[in-house]
Amino acid sequence: MNDRADLHLHTCYSDGNYSPTEIIQKAKEAELKVISITDHDSVSGIDEAIEVGKENNIEVVAGIELSARCESSEVHILGYFIDYKNRDLVEKLSFFQNERLRRAERIVNKLNKMNIPITIDSVLDQVNGDSIGRPHIANALVEEGHAESYNEAFNRYIGNGRPAYEQKWNFSPEETIRLISQAGGLSFLAHPGRSLNEELIYRLIKAGLDGIEVIHPSHSPDLVYYYRGIVNEYCLLESGGSDYHGGERGDDDAFGQYYIPIATVDIMRRRLFSN
């Protein structure tokens, strides 16, 4: 029980519900010894997490989750052991965050045209960190009575293919992998599930992908076996975690239940140093 690591956790600095300090406390209660804060397009919560983690004997791996677009598919790529103060990374993240705000403004404009009187200010009131996303818009819709639940807000208005949906600006997978590498980190394909075809996965491997997130709440035992096979075939690394957000996501039961052994993290670390 004392050798578990969860390398996929979100905080209020992106679309999570809890502060880094609260995440550390939850990790302590779940007897996790290593975690990674992987906020979307943000590294703002890492300093706090590392400091509080040291006080609680929990190692915090500096991480991030970035989105990339490959033709009609959006893929998420996790970066681990990054230099989160790398100048180029920080500049790119600032650009991402500005683009996220522009996207939110376009979504609000579409909702207004649907006679839903939501404002960008009411959405920004939902944001605790520096990365705005659709979950904040969903929360604003619920709070103002335009949707009965978080899920309804997505399914009716802002989910993929819904009337107020707006595509997010993304780098290509190759650019994303290169950005993580230049920041000294390792890149992992996040929660591939059943949505990504083998051709795209092999394109990512060719671009320098270091590993695949094998353990994830959306992965059945068969998918775990399948992706572990790809990891072994191409000498990649394996990662895993709960992809925990908290709050309206309804994923509290996942915390502490999806993890990898610390030995797997050590293998990642050795690969990084060998490079």
N, C-alpha and C positions, 0 to 999 in steps of 0.2 A: 504493500500500500504506500510505502514511502519513496518509491522510485518513479513516480509518475510525472509526466510533463504535458501541459496543454499549450500548444503553440498557435492558437487561433482565438484571441479574445479582443473584444471591442469595448471602448470606454465612451464616456460622454464627449470626448474630443472629436468623435465622428458620429456614428449613429447608435452608439451604445447607451445604456440607461444609467450606468454607474461611473463614478470617478475612479481613477487608477487606485487610489487608496482603498476604496470599497472593493475593487476587484481583488486586490491583494488579500484583504480580509476574507473574502469568499474562498480564495485559493487556499488560505491557511486552514479554514474550516473543512475544506475538501481534501486536505493533506496532500496538495500538489507541491512539489519541490522546485519545479521549473515552469515558468509561463512565458508567453510572448504577447506583448501588446501589439496588435496588428490593425490599428485604426485605418480607415479609408483615407488615403491621401493626406495623412497627418501623422506627425511624430511628436506632437505637443504634449502628450501624456507620458512619454517615456521617462523623462527625468524624475517625475514624481513617483512613478512605479518603481524605478530602480532604487530610489532612496528608501521608500517604505518597504520594498522587498528585502533590502539588507537588514532592516530592523526586525523582520519576521523570518529571516533565514530562508527566503525564497529568491532564487535566481531569476532575473528578468532579462530575457533575450530581446534586444532592440529589434522591432519588426515593423512592417507596414503591409497594407494590402492595396495594390494598384489595379486599376481596370485597363484593359487593352481591347481594341477592336480588330478583329480579323474577318474582313468581308462582312457577312451578316451576323457573325457571332461575337459576343462579348465574352472575354475570358478575364478571370481575376488571377493575379499573380502575387504571391506572398514573398516578401523579402525578409530574410533573417540575418542577424549579426551585422546589420548595416551600421555605418557611421552616420548616425541620424543628424549630425551637424555638418555633414558634407555640403559644401557651398552649392554645387550644382543641383544636388537633391533638394535642398531647401528652396532654391529658386524655382525649380520645376513644381514643387508642391504649392508654392504661392500662386503660380500660374493655374494649377489644377483647381485650387480653391476659388479663384476668381471665376473660372469657367463654371464651377458648380453654382455659384451665385447667379450668373447669367442664365443658367439653365432653370434655376428655381424661379427666376423672374418670368421666363417664358411660360413655365407651367402655370404660374399664378395668372398670367394674362389669358391663357386659354380657359382657365376656370372662370375668370371674370366674364368671358364671352359666353359662358354657359350659365350666366346669371348666378354665379356663386361668388358672393362679395367678400372673398378672402383677400388679404393684403400681404405684401412681402414682409412688412413689419411684424405681422402676427406670426408668420413663419419663423422669422429671425428670433422671436421670443422663445421658440422651442429649442434653439441652438445654444448649447453650453460651451462648445469648443469652437473650432475654426473651420470646420468642414460641414457644409450644409448639404442635405440630401433629401430624397423623397420621403424617408420616414418622418422628417420634421414637418413636411407638408401634410402628411397623413395625420400626424398628431394635431396640427392646427385645424384641419378639417373636422376632426372629432370634437375638439374643444369648443369649436364655434357652432357645432350642431349640424354640420353639413354631411356628416357620415356617422353612423351609429358605432362603428368600430374601425380600428386600424386596418383590418383586412378588407372591410367594405370600401374604405377610401382607395385602396390599391385596386381592388377588383372592379370598382365602378368608375374611377376617375383617372388615376395616375399610374397604374400598372402598365406593363408592356402591352402595346396595342390598344390601350384605353384612350378615350377622347382627349385627355389632357397630357398624354405622355409626350415627353421630349427626350430625344436621344442625348446621351452624355458624350462630351468630347473626350476622346481617348487617344493615347499613343498606339502605335502598332505593338504587337507582342515583342518583336525584336528590339524596338526602342526601349520598352519597359524592362526587359531582361538586361539590356546594356546599362540602363540607369542604375539598377540594383547592383550590378557588378562593379560599376565605377564607384559606388558608395561602399565597396568592400564586402558586399553581402552575397548570400546565396538566394537563388530564385526558385520558387516552387509553384507549380500549377495548383490553384486552390479548387477544392470541391468540384472536380470535373463531372461527377455524376454520370448520367446517361446522355447529356446534351452535346458532348463534344465527340466528333468523329475521330477515328484514328489518324486520318491524314493531318488534321490540325495539331494533334498531339505530337506527331512526328516532326511537324514543322517547328514546334516549340523546342523539341529536343535538339534539332539541328541548329537552332538559334542560340543554344547554350543553356537551356533550362537545366537546373541542377537537380530537381526532384519533383515529386508529386505528393500532394496531400492525400494520403491513402485512407486515413481514419477521419471520418466526418459523419455527422448525424444523418446526412442524406445518402450515405453509402451502405447498401445492403452487404451481407457477408459475401455474396457473389461478386459485387463490385470491388470490395476490398481485395479479394483474391485476384481479380482481373488486373487492377492497377498495381498490385504488388508484383504480379508477373511482368508487367512492363518495366517497373523499377529494376527488377533483377536482370531482365534481358538487356537493358541499355546501361547498366551500371550506374543507375541514378540513386538518389537519396530518397528516403521516405520521411514524411512528416504527418502530423495529425493533431486534431483538437476539436473543440466543441463549437467553434464559430459563435460564441456566446455574445448576445446583445443585451438580454434582459428586457424588462418593461413589457410593452405591448407585443413583443415577438412571441411571448409564451414559451420561451425556451429555458426556463429556470431548471427544469428537470435534467437538462443536458449538461449542466455545469458539473465537472468532476467525473462525468461518465464516459467521455470520449477523450482518450489520451494515448500517449506513446511512452515507452520506457525511457528513462534518462539515458540509458545506454545508446539509444537511437540519436539523442541530441549530441552525445559525445562523438558519434560517428560523423555527424554533420560538422562538428567543430574541427575534427581531424582533417576532413576533406577541405575545409576552408583554409586551414593552416598549411596544408600540403600544396595549395595553389599559390 
